[in-house]
Amino acid sequence: MEYKEENMSFKKENLELTKNYTFDVIVKDGQEPFIAKLELTPERISLTIRGEINDERNCSFGWGNVNQLTCHDLNKTFILYNLKFTRGQGNVLSHYPKSTSYFEVAFDVGFLIYSDSFFTDSFRSIHIHSDAISKWVGNTETQEEIISAYHRKEAIFNSPDKLQEFIILMNDIGILGVTYNLSMHHSSPEFKSGINFPPSLIYQFSNEKSGIETEQEFEKTYNLLAFLFGKDFIVDKVNILDMDGKRCSLYYPSKNFWPQYENRLIFFPLGKDIRFNTLDLPPLSLEIFNTYFSLSSIESGYWKKYIKYKRMYSIEEQFLGYFRILETLCFKQKHFLDEAIFTAICSKAEPYLVKKFKDKRNVKIFMRGLPRYNKSKYNTEKNIQDFYRSLPKTITGQWQYDKNSISQICKLRNDMTHANDYYLDESELYANTKFIEVLLIISMCKKIGISLNDLEKLVNRIDGYHQIIKEQI
């Protein structure tokens, strides 16, 4: 991916995440203005503040982190979030007639929100623009109808319903869908005229959100899309609307999220009203969005962790990461003994044990651990094996791994965790990692309501799936 440098001395509505920008901005500390340079690249965002201070003019930014900071460049406004102090310096310029010093401090910025005019830190929607969304949506009847409506000279701009691929209402969360961004062009010197209508994903909140919350909702949305796509993807730009309808841009260092390999199959295409469904894949149930966005922050965090582990280059780290999430998703408890009866007996037995051992402290510690042990009839190996058995033979029958393989893989995980010696060549470890990843993907799909019937047609689209298939003789 190539990106270009742009000097933002002109008016611009959108910031593109694959481009570089440099701004000379003004930062205010109370009523005191200081000059600063704001540099945006796909690798990092940096802010350098410099100026003179004296007895009447001081700067309180200090040499530490800053949660949020607003700066301006003429009519442009930037709100910066999660600023991490990286360096600073200061020099005394003069002592007489008054003490004057020069300072310079620099920060790395987590992300920022930009607009070409003033806006407040309160937002109502996100619009994600990416070529990957176009590929995920595919060639649909809706797109064909937009073209037909244009040729019939209909007022398409006045018919927003015709520019929607789908819209779903999520309970007490908001509205999510894919819409088409229609624009018309004509140029007789260039001999062209027509329309463009690339899709974008829109997520409108039920309640207003701060900039921090808006970025968290974007990240949550990105993680689900990356899961459905089967890989990271390049986001071209992210527009957000404030509560007054002002269009703003979200900019964050995005290069770490660029895919390592772009030409890979999309795991689960949208499949809605496809014109030519040559792949015979099931359409994605739109209800999964409602289910996913209704999950707790801990549960939706599994998608964030999965994407993070998928980016790792170390196979060992991937294996351990996937295993941890799978272990959590498969977790079940069962008691060895009836809990109520066991608790009553323990209560009666404790005084006898104290009297017998004459060690009240250790008896109490021992007794506190018994209920936890009583709940542990199902261990990790048993839980994952039960999950494996719950899958249809139409899926597991083609794998070279069976229920007994899980015992060996759990032992491998324990050996890795406790730094024990283990003997496995790289190709075997990679295949084991893919097996755990496939189980994890299936469990995550089930968590958001994707059926096993649908997964039967999709599992072979998982990257590296061939590693776990039996060799054909």
Legacy VTK file of the C-alpha trace (Angstrom):
# vtk DataFile Version 3.0
C-alpha trace
ASCII
DATASET POLYDATA
POINTS 473 float
0.000 0.000 0.000
1.391 3.383 -1.028
0.395 6.618 0.621
1.010 10.274 -0.130
2.045 13.302 1.862
-0.426 16.184 2.036
0.025 19.616 3.564
-3.317 20.627 5.007
-3.244 24.357 4.322
-6.495 24.038 2.413
-10.037 23.073 3.305
-10.695 19.345 3.351
-13.714 17.478 4.709
-12.214 14.004 5.079
-8.936 12.566 6.280
-7.898 9.405 4.442
-6.233 6.841 6.667
-3.657 5.775 4.059
-2.301 9.319 3.594
0.158 11.529 5.486
-0.817 14.994 6.729
1.017 17.816 8.478
-0.696 20.689 10.317
0.642 23.777 12.048
-1.815 24.157 14.907
-2.495 26.270 17.962
-2.861 24.585 21.353
-4.304 26.544 24.268
-3.340 25.989 27.868
-6.090 27.946 29.553
-5.944 31.290 27.793
-2.316 30.940 26.684
-1.800 29.843 23.035
1.212 27.788 21.949
2.280 26.704 18.492
2.459 22.991 17.690
3.071 20.647 14.792
0.610 17.805 14.273
1.837 14.980 12.020
-0.436 12.169 10.857
0.863 9.011 9.196
-0.441 5.441 8.969
2.370 4.451 11.368
1.802 7.068 14.098
0.269 10.391 15.075
2.608 12.840 16.800
2.123 16.269 18.350
5.045 18.573 19.175
4.291 21.684 21.258
6.858 24.459 21.676
7.034 28.015 22.945
8.364 30.540 25.436
7.289 30.749 29.056
7.911 33.303 31.795
6.387 34.513 35.063
3.247 35.788 33.321
2.966 33.020 30.707
3.236 29.378 31.730
2.465 25.951 30.308
0.946 23.220 32.456
1.135 20.304 30.002
4.138 18.973 31.877
6.150 15.889 31.012
3.375 13.355 31.323
0.463 11.770 29.506
-2.662 13.726 28.545
-6.112 12.153 28.144
-7.557 14.685 25.692
-6.471 17.868 23.967
-8.092 20.236 21.475
-6.137 22.221 18.890
-6.976 24.439 15.894
-5.585 25.449 12.528
-7.552 28.456 11.248
-11.059 27.024 10.829
-10.005 23.392 11.393
-10.575 21.656 14.733
-8.851 18.560 16.125
-9.649 16.671 19.301
-6.728 14.420 20.256
-7.124 11.420 22.575
-4.764 9.243 24.634
-1.613 11.337 24.296
1.535 9.541 25.526
4.515 11.703 26.443
7.575 10.729 24.382
10.188 13.458 24.921
10.755 16.971 26.212
13.418 19.637 26.550
13.794 23.137 27.938
16.340 25.963 27.877
16.697 29.282 29.674
16.746 32.142 27.167
17.354 35.037 29.582
17.295 35.945 33.285
16.971 39.745 32.959
14.850 41.848 32.947
12.634 38.753 33.495
13.242 35.036 33.395
12.290 33.579 29.992
12.570 29.950 28.967
11.915 27.862 25.883
10.267 24.443 26.055
9.377 21.650 23.649
7.320 18.549 24.443
6.229 15.720 22.128
3.456 13.153 22.363
2.258 10.101 20.479
-1.503 10.350 19.935
-3.827 7.339 20.145
-6.359 8.755 17.676
-7.996 12.038 16.742
-11.250 13.445 15.405
-11.099 16.239 12.833
-13.496 18.652 11.201
-13.077 21.704 9.002
-15.114 23.721 11.541
-15.925 23.710 15.244
-17.582 20.620 16.748
-18.264 19.171 20.189
-17.107 15.899 21.715
-20.484 14.221 21.218
-21.311 11.933 18.281
-24.191 9.947 16.818
-22.918 7.712 13.986
-19.974 6.053 12.213
-19.529 5.543 8.450
-16.774 3.090 7.454
-15.473 3.311 3.878
-13.367 0.454 2.501
-12.918 -1.480 -0.727
-13.170 -4.612 1.416
-16.816 -3.786 2.155
-17.484 -3.677 -1.597
-15.993 -7.167 -2.010
-17.932 -8.476 1.008
-21.237 -7.149 -0.358
-20.614 -8.475 -3.880
-22.672 -7.731 -6.992
-26.305 -7.342 -5.907
-29.723 -6.613 -7.373
-29.789 -3.340 -5.419
-26.773 -2.073 -7.344
-28.406 -2.998 -10.645
-31.569 -1.126 -9.615
-29.555 2.023 -8.795
-28.056 1.961 -12.299
-31.490 1.380 -13.864
-33.024 4.218 -11.834
-30.257 6.550 -13.029
-30.929 5.662 -16.673
-34.663 6.217 -16.078
-33.692 9.720 -14.852
-35.284 9.155 -11.461
-34.423 11.505 -8.585
-32.283 8.942 -6.771
-30.866 11.487 -4.326
-34.411 11.966 -3.009
-34.936 8.214 -2.548
-32.574 7.096 0.254
-34.346 3.717 0.485
-33.007 2.855 -2.980
-29.467 3.471 -1.737
-29.667 0.893 1.067
-28.353 -2.652 0.738
-29.690 -3.482 4.166
-30.649 -1.778 7.415
-31.127 -3.568 10.734
-32.510 -2.151 13.968
-30.505 -3.396 16.969
-32.330 -3.479 20.305
-31.533 -0.325 22.352
-28.196 -0.107 20.521
-28.819 1.639 17.221
-29.150 1.054 13.506
-26.583 -0.716 11.350
-26.499 -1.253 7.610
-24.755 -0.906 4.283
-25.672 2.120 2.189
-24.431 3.448 -1.157
-22.757 6.851 -1.428
-24.120 8.272 -4.671
-22.280 10.941 -6.624
-22.583 12.070 -10.233
-19.829 13.241 -12.551
-19.532 14.632 -16.053
-16.671 16.085 -18.034
-16.990 16.703 -21.743
-13.232 17.406 -22.158
-12.542 13.945 -20.695
-15.450 12.352 -22.580
-17.118 10.835 -19.505
-20.328 11.097 -17.528
-22.128 8.882 -15.051
-22.528 7.936 -11.412
-20.436 6.384 -8.659
-22.024 4.680 -5.638
-19.467 2.790 -3.515
-20.922 1.191 -0.377
-20.052 2.018 3.204
-21.122 0.537 6.507
-23.131 2.878 8.709
-23.677 2.451 12.439
-26.031 4.982 14.032
-26.116 5.046 17.841
-29.314 5.073 19.891
-27.621 7.455 22.349
-24.932 10.060 21.842
-21.367 8.982 22.561
-18.146 10.734 23.443
-15.105 10.554 21.190
-13.571 7.777 23.304
-16.816 5.769 23.171
-17.168 6.373 19.432
-13.666 5.030 18.771
-14.472 1.982 20.925
-17.625 1.327 18.876
-15.607 1.665 15.659
-13.035 -0.827 16.944
-15.816 -3.218 17.968
-17.362 -2.940 14.484
-13.992 -3.405 12.783
-13.290 -6.575 14.786
-16.573 -8.191 13.709
-16.018 -7.265 10.054
-12.429 -8.568 10.160
-13.802 -11.832 11.602
-16.392 -12.150 8.813
-13.809 -11.182 6.183
-11.345 -13.706 7.632
-8.544 -11.117 7.781
-7.624 -7.536 8.560
-8.620 -5.033 5.907
-7.642 -1.531 4.826
-10.045 1.181 5.921
-9.939 4.134 3.547
-11.701 6.627 5.806
-14.041 6.796 8.785
-16.613 9.578 8.851
-18.493 10.327 12.040
-21.355 12.749 12.637
-21.609 14.911 15.714
-24.958 15.610 17.365
-25.481 18.685 15.146
-24.953 16.653 11.968
-21.458 18.028 11.355
-19.310 15.584 9.380
-16.014 14.742 11.060
-13.165 12.303 10.379
-11.678 9.691 12.677
-7.944 9.183 12.094
-5.804 6.572 13.831
-2.474 4.836 13.051
-3.801 2.100 10.790
-0.754 0.434 9.253
-0.576 -2.292 11.913
-4.040 -3.377 10.758
-3.209 -3.631 7.074
-3.535 -7.251 5.907
-0.395 -9.316 5.428
-1.977 -10.975 2.388
-4.778 -9.213 0.523
-5.823 -11.867 -2.016
-7.501 -14.288 0.364
-11.058 -15.581 0.320
-13.660 -13.704 2.315
-14.742 -16.134 5.027
-18.460 -15.258 5.129
-19.653 -12.938 2.316
-22.839 -10.962 2.937
-24.630 -12.923 0.193
-27.759 -10.751 0.153
-29.655 -10.636 -3.187
-26.565 -11.668 -5.117
-27.125 -11.477 -8.875
-25.048 -14.563 -9.657
-24.585 -16.888 -6.674
-22.068 -19.195 -8.359
-20.452 -20.170 -5.038
-23.702 -21.534 -3.567
-22.965 -19.971 -0.182
-25.672 -19.193 2.397
-26.564 -15.524 2.980
-25.378 -14.042 6.256
-28.160 -13.764 8.840
-28.433 -10.046 9.654
-29.521 -10.938 13.194
-25.885 -11.676 14.042
-25.239 -7.913 14.272
-27.910 -7.505 16.942
-26.507 -10.510 18.824
-22.901 -9.332 18.597
-23.546 -5.749 19.652
-25.678 -7.007 22.559
-22.759 -8.973 24.004
-21.033 -7.744 27.129
-17.726 -5.927 26.704
-15.919 -9.026 27.985
-17.650 -11.300 25.452
-17.210 -8.978 22.461
-13.581 -8.660 23.594
-13.006 -12.239 22.375
-13.215 -10.917 18.799
-10.635 -8.242 19.579
-8.309 -10.813 21.122
-8.772 -13.238 18.235
-7.848 -10.586 15.646
-4.851 -9.562 17.785
-3.542 -13.138 17.974
-4.155 -13.635 14.243
-1.762 -10.741 13.541
1.067 -12.372 15.482
3.986 -13.871 13.590
4.859 -16.367 16.338
3.001 -19.667 15.870
3.483 -20.486 19.586
1.829 -17.201 20.625
-1.020 -17.778 18.174
-1.543 -21.303 19.505
-1.658 -20.200 23.149
-3.855 -17.200 22.348
-6.416 -19.180 20.359
-6.441 -21.887 23.036
-7.169 -19.375 25.824
-10.208 -17.953 24.006
-11.492 -21.418 23.032
-11.069 -22.613 26.621
-13.182 -19.692 27.836
-15.920 -20.144 25.221
-16.171 -23.899 25.919
-16.148 -23.484 29.699
-18.776 -25.484 31.594
-19.112 -26.330 35.266
-20.384 -29.531 36.815
-20.324 -30.618 40.456
-18.975 -33.933 41.669
-21.446 -33.853 44.566
-24.764 -32.072 45.176
-23.737 -28.514 46.050
-26.319 -27.835 48.781
-25.731 -31.118 50.613
-21.948 -30.783 50.249
-21.982 -27.236 51.677
-24.062 -28.337 54.675
-21.725 -31.255 55.422
-18.633 -29.033 55.150
-20.175 -26.582 57.603
-20.701 -29.380 60.120
-17.268 -30.908 59.540
-15.225 -27.735 59.974
-15.373 -27.549 63.816
-14.318 -31.216 64.047
-11.319 -30.611 61.754
-10.254 -27.548 63.763
-10.425 -29.574 66.970
-8.548 -32.527 65.402
-5.738 -30.595 63.723
-5.603 -27.636 66.150
-4.934 -25.321 63.177
-7.967 -23.104 62.621
-6.328 -20.916 59.956
-5.248 -23.713 57.599
-8.469 -25.658 58.097
-10.453 -22.584 56.988
-8.203 -22.118 53.940
-8.625 -25.818 53.073
-12.409 -25.703 53.475
-12.687 -22.592 51.277
-11.034 -24.510 48.434
-13.363 -27.516 48.561
-16.411 -25.871 46.872
-14.188 -24.745 43.998
-12.821 -28.272 43.563
-16.376 -29.693 43.762
-17.312 -27.559 40.724
-14.422 -28.809 38.598
-15.718 -32.158 37.370
-15.331 -30.796 33.817
-11.782 -29.742 33.030
-10.559 -27.929 29.919
-9.880 -31.131 28.002
-13.359 -32.491 28.758
-15.053 -29.211 27.769
-13.250 -28.962 24.414
-13.937 -32.628 23.683
-17.639 -32.085 24.392
-17.629 -29.140 22.003
-15.912 -31.282 19.346
-18.565 -34.013 19.779
-21.333 -31.416 19.336
-20.179 -30.693 15.772
-21.721 -32.593 12.841
-19.779 -35.435 11.248
-20.158 -33.651 7.914
-17.610 -31.184 9.284
-15.379 -33.256 11.596
-15.374 -36.370 9.394
-12.949 -34.794 6.940
-10.448 -33.758 9.648
-7.273 -35.628 10.504
-7.943 -34.672 14.145
-10.386 -36.526 16.387
-11.516 -36.352 20.015
-8.348 -38.115 21.216
-6.170 -35.519 19.484
-7.512 -32.937 21.930
-5.777 -34.752 24.834
-2.404 -34.397 23.077
-3.082 -30.749 22.217
-4.055 -29.931 25.823
-0.804 -31.545 26.983
1.094 -29.450 24.414
-0.566 -26.324 25.751
0.405 -27.230 29.336
3.988 -27.936 28.288
4.220 -24.552 26.553
2.634 -22.714 29.479
4.972 -24.317 32.054
8.058 -24.101 29.804
8.413 -27.869 29.616
10.286 -29.488 26.743
8.100 -30.520 23.832
9.032 -32.086 20.527
7.042 -30.923 17.522
8.312 -29.655 14.199
7.080 -26.359 12.824
4.629 -27.879 10.346
2.997 -30.014 13.067
2.700 -27.024 15.408
1.187 -24.949 12.591
-1.387 -27.692 11.855
-2.294 -27.967 15.563
-2.661 -24.194 15.711
-4.978 -24.246 12.686
-7.074 -26.987 14.288
-7.549 -24.920 17.448
-8.269 -21.833 15.326
-10.956 -23.682 13.338
-12.623 -24.868 16.564
-12.416 -21.310 17.880
-13.943 -19.771 14.735
-16.825 -22.266 14.869
-17.448 -21.522 18.549
-17.393 -17.754 17.881
-19.812 -18.211 14.977
-22.190 -20.163 17.214
-21.881 -17.427 19.862
-23.376 -14.841 17.490
-25.974 -17.144 15.957
-24.370 -18.507 12.781
-25.814 -21.997 12.345
-23.828 -25.210 11.947
-25.730 -25.840 8.695
-24.288 -22.630 7.284
-20.833 -23.426 8.653
-20.764 -26.722 6.761
-20.506 -24.676 3.551
-18.085 -22.126 4.992
-15.394 -23.906 7.010
-13.310 -24.746 3.957
-12.992 -20.980 3.327
-10.998 -20.535 6.546
-7.414 -19.604 5.724
-5.156 -22.653 6.173
-8.092 -25.073 6.538
-6.362 -27.573 4.248
-3.804 -28.149 7.029
-6.317 -30.137 9.119
-7.922 -32.183 6.316
-7.174 -35.888 5.924
-4.843 -36.712 3.073
-6.724 -38.004 0.055
-5.357 -41.315 -1.252
LINES 1 474
473 0 1 2 3 4 5 6 7 8 9 10 11 12 13 14 15 16 17 18 19 20 21 22 23 24 25 26 27 28 29 30 31 32 33 34 35 36 37 38 39 40 41 42 43 44 45 46 47 48 49 50 51 52 53 54 55 56 57 58 59 60 61 62 63 64 65 66 67 68 69 70 71 72 73 74 75 76 77 78 79 80 81 82 83 84 85 86 87 88 89 90 91 92 93 94 95 96 97 98 99 100 101 102 103 104 105 106 107 108 109 110 111 112 113 114 115 116 117 118 119 120 121 122 123 124 125 126 127 128 129 130 131 132 133 134 135 136 137 138 139 140 141 142 143 144 145 146 147 148 149 150 151 152 153 154 155 156 157 158 159 160 161 162 163 164 165 166 167 168 169 170 171 172 173 174 175 176 177 178 179 180 181 182 183 184 185 186 187 188 189 190 191 192 193 194 195 196 197 198 199 200 201 202 203 204 205 206 207 208 209 210 211 212 213 214 215 216 217 218 219 220 221 222 223 224 225 226 227 228 229 230 231 232 233 234 235 236 237 238 239 240 241 242 243 244 245 246 247 248 249 250 251 252 253 254 255 256 257 258 259 260 261 262 263 264 265 266 267 268 269 270 271 272 273 274 275 276 277 278 279 280 281 282 283 284 285 286 287 288 289 290 291 292 293 294 295 296 297 298 299 300 301 302 303 304 305 306 307 308 309 310 311 312 313 314 315 316 317 318 319 320 321 322 323 324 325 326 327 328 329 330 331 332 333 334 335 336 337 338 339 340 341 342 343 344 345 346 347 348 349 350 351 352 353 354 355 356 357 358 359 360 361 362 363 364 365 366 367 368 369 370 371 372 373 374 375 376 377 378 379 380 381 382 383 384 385 386 387 388 389 390 391 392 393 394 395 396 397 398 399 400 401 402 403 404 405 406 407 408 409 410 411 412 413 414 415 416 417 418 419 420 421 422 423 424 425 426 427 428 429 430 431 432 433 434 435 436 437 438 439 440 441 442 443 444 445 446 447 448 449 450 451 452 453 454 455 456 457 458 459 460 461 462 463 464 465 466 467 468 469 470 471 472
